[in-house]
Amino acid sequence: MRERIAKLMARSGLCSRREAERWIEEGRVQVNGMLLQSAALTVSEQDIVVVDGKLLPSKESACLWLYHKPKGLITSHNDPENRPTIFEALPKNLPRVISVGRLDKMTEGLLLLTNDGELARKLELPSTHLKRVYHVRVYGHLYETKLKEIAKGINFEGIHYQGAEITILKRSGMNTWLEISIFEGKNREVRNLMTYLNVQVSRLIRVAYGPYSLGDLAVGQVKACPIKKID
């Protein structure tokens, strides 16, 4: 069976499909001894694919890990500013993995890791409608009218955000813990929703992603997890 070169590279666990397309553009991929110029090429597992001078690894069985990301780490394999990344902090006995989506530097909590680029893509797609649940501590006044607007969906700074589920967990003076559930996972979505509410975020933790939960996993720890069926 033939398939797009980027898809084959993602299935090998070497990279995500998007990364594969970028590597091809950078001239890092050869097929049967020829430097690849376009990601539009279709290949089979019988073709000889070389990335950065090394044979493309054969596809391994898909695996998934739960990782409790600490604050202060970047979700990236290479950071141009040389900031510390999650991949530098992962246990050395872990195989090469990619993340399912990202958490920004100051966000902590559940991050899914996998050795399968196609699995990562499936879990990331908004069409799977997987719920991402966050606990966020904010400072400032919360207004019922704006909370209802967010629940219905808003347009903010030129971006449309689908309705989010918001529950007040705890209040102490001007500080409030909220539970927020979103379904798209747009860039900095929860932080942008809090900006819309005109409150300051002092802590942001992702506690669940679809059927996977952070539970009592300690900060910085990684745990293998069975892959659950997603409709």
N, C-alpha and C positions, 0 to 999 in steps of 0.2 A: 504494500500500500504506500502510495506517495503522499507527501504532505509538505506544507510550507516549511522552509528551513528553520525559521524562527520558532515554529511550533515544536519541531524535532529537538532543537536545542533546549527549549523549555522543559520538554518531557525528560530530558537527560538529568535535570536537576542542577545544571550548571548555572542557569540564569533564568530570569523571567523572559516572557516573549518580548516585552518592550526593550529590555536590556539587549536581547539577541539582535533586534533590529538596529539598535544603536551601534553595537559591536561590528555588525556588517558594514554600516556606513563608515566606520572608522578603519575599515580594511583589515580587520583582525581574523577574518574567517576565510578558509579555503575549502573548496569541494573538489575532490578528485584532482588535486594538485593545482587548481585554478583559483586565483583570488576572486572572491565573490564581490560583485558590484551592486547587487540588488537583493532585497529580502523576498522578492516575488518568486524566486526559484523554488521548485518543488523537488524533493529528494526522497529517497527511501533509506531504510536502515542498511542497505547494501552499499550505499555511497560512502566514500571516505571523507569525513568532515573533520577538519583540523581548526582548532581555535587557539590562537596565540602559540602556534607551533606544537600543540598537543592534540592527540586524537580525542574526539568528543567521547566522553564516557558513555557506556551503555546504560540504558534506562534501568534504574533500581526500583524496587517496590516503593510506592508512595508512602511516606511517613509524615506524621504531624507531631509537633511539640508545642506545649504551652510554656510561655516565658513571661515572668513577672519583670517587666522593664522598669529599671530605676529612672528617676529624674536625672537629667544632665547628659544623657546619651543620645546620639543621632541615629536614626534608623536608616543607615546607608552603608554600602560596602566601601565607598570612597568619598571622603569629605574634602572639598577643595581648601577648606580652612583648617584642616588637620585637627578637627575636634574629635573627642573620643566617640566611638561608635558602639552599637550593641554587639556587632560581630567580633570586635576585639575583646569584648567582655564575656562572650559565651564560653562554655567549657571546651577545652581543647579536644576532648574525645567525641565531640559532636561532628557529624559529617557536614559538608558544605550545605548550607541552608539559605533560603530566601524568606523574607517576611511576607506575610499576608497583609498588604497595606502598610501604613506607617503610623507611628505615634510621634508627635513633635518632641523637641528636646526636653521640655518641662512637663510633659504628660507622662504619667506612670501607669502601670497596670498590665493587663493582659495583651500580649502580642503573640499571634500564631506564627509558627515557623514550619517550613516544609522543605523537603528535598525535591518537590515536584512542581515545576512552573505552571503546569496546566491546572493542578489543584489550587494553587495560589490564585490564579486568574478566576477560577470558578467561584471561590470564596469571596473575592473582591467585587465581582460584578453586582451593580445595583439591582439587576434583574432577579438575583436570587433572594432579594428582600430580607437579608439577614439582619436581625436586630443587633445594634451595638449599644451596650448599656454602660453609662458612665455615672460615677459619683463625683460631684463638683462642689467645692466649698467657695461661696461667693460672699463679697462684702458690699452692702448697699441695700437700697429699698427695692423690693419686688412689688410690681403692680399687676393686679389680677388681669387687667385689660391686655397687657403685653404678653402675659403668660398664655392667655387664650388665643392671641394672634399667632404665637409660635406653634401652638397645638394645631392650628388650622393650616399652617404653612405661610411663609413670608417671602418677600423679595427684599433683599438687603444688599446694598452696595453692588447692585447689578447682578446678583446671583439669587436664583430661586431655591429655597430650602423647603423640602416637604415637611409636613406636620411632624412635630416631635412630641413624645410623651414626657411630661414633666411631673414629678412628684416631690413635694417638700418632705424631707426626711427629718430634719432637726433645725431648730432656730435657737440662737443665743445672741441676743442683742441685735447688732447689725450683721452678724454672720449667719449664714444659712447653708445647710447641706441639701443639695438637690440630687435626685436621680433623674437622668435624662436618657431617653432611648431614641436613637435615630436609625434610619434604614438605608441611607445613601453613603455615608462616610466621605463626604466632600472634604477638601482640604481645610483643616482647622474649623470644622463645622460647629462643634460645641463652643469653642471660644468665640466664634463670630456670633452665635446666638446669644451668648452672654453679653457681648458688646451691644447687641440690639436691646438687651434688657437694661443696659447702662449700669452694670455691676462689675466689680473687679473679681477676677478669678485668683484665688490663693492656692488652690490645689485641684488637680484634675486626674482622676483615676478611671481607667476602663476596667470594668468588672466582668463583662461578658461580651462574647462575640458569637452570635447565632447560638448553637447548642453547647458552646464551650464556655466554661466559667472559670474565673480566677481562683475562687475558693480560698483555701488557706495557704496557697503557694507563696513561699517567702520571697521577698525582694531579691532579684538577681538569680533566682532558681529556675531551672528548666525541667519539664516533666513530659515524657512521651505520652501520647494520648491516642486512643483508637479513632480512626476516621469515621465520622458519623454520616449517615445518609442525609443528603440535602435534596429536597424535592425541586 
